[in-house]
Amino acid sequence: MRAISVVIPACNAAATIAATLASLRSEAEIIGEILLVDDASTDGTATIAREAAAQLSLPLRVLSAKCRDAGGARNLALAEAVYFWVYLIDADDLHLRGGLRALLRKAREQPEADMIVGAYRRRVNGQDRQIKMPNGYQAACLANASAYVKGDIRSVAVGSVLASRTLIGETRFPIGMAYDEDTLFWARLMSKASLAMVSQPVMVYEVSPVRSDDRF
């Protein structure tokens, strides 16, 4: 059953977007739509994404934008998403086979949960590092949000969370920030979420110090 809207912000991601889309192919049966926000790209990102999606039989819709901001691009797609569950992943990260199914299965096992947090593999400059496991969450929503902002709970990666569209509601990413727009977004969701956790790694989080420096 198609139950998930996938959101991908992309700015000059021609070199990586095909691999990101290919990593989602194994989850095609439960993906209702993939909303790719082509944010002022000049390298043909949208064309490459459309070609890859056609070859992979993925339900891609490209939204053109000039946000020049990852948070703003995600917000545009969140306003367009139509399926019950929303999954965000960046255009240079990789989904791991079975990850979305594991998140969705946990949601069905715990029907009160509206935010499912999975483990993820951290990769730095192409080298696999440790697997980051979700832990430290409590039943109290505000306690989770407070602990997350303070750093007492391990950060989640964009691409390791499944959240209901009802939970997200009008919550949006802050814009104009070089870092931590996702931290604030997750904290806002945690402040009202019923959380569940999955120990299975669901994605590969690509870390590039050079690319991070270029954000300033």
Buried (B, 14 or more C-beta within 10 A) or exposed (E): EEBBBBBBBBBBBBEBBBBBBBBBBBBBEBBBBBBBBBBBBEEEBBEBBBBBBEEBEBBBBBBEBEBEBBBBBBBBBBEEBEBBBBBBBBBBBBBBEBBBBBBBBBBEEBEEBBBBBBBBBBBEEEEEEEEBBBEEBEEEBEBBBBBBBEEEBBBBBBBBBBBBBEBBEEBBBBBEBEEEBBBBBBBBBBBBBBBBBBEBBBBBBBBEEEEEEEEE
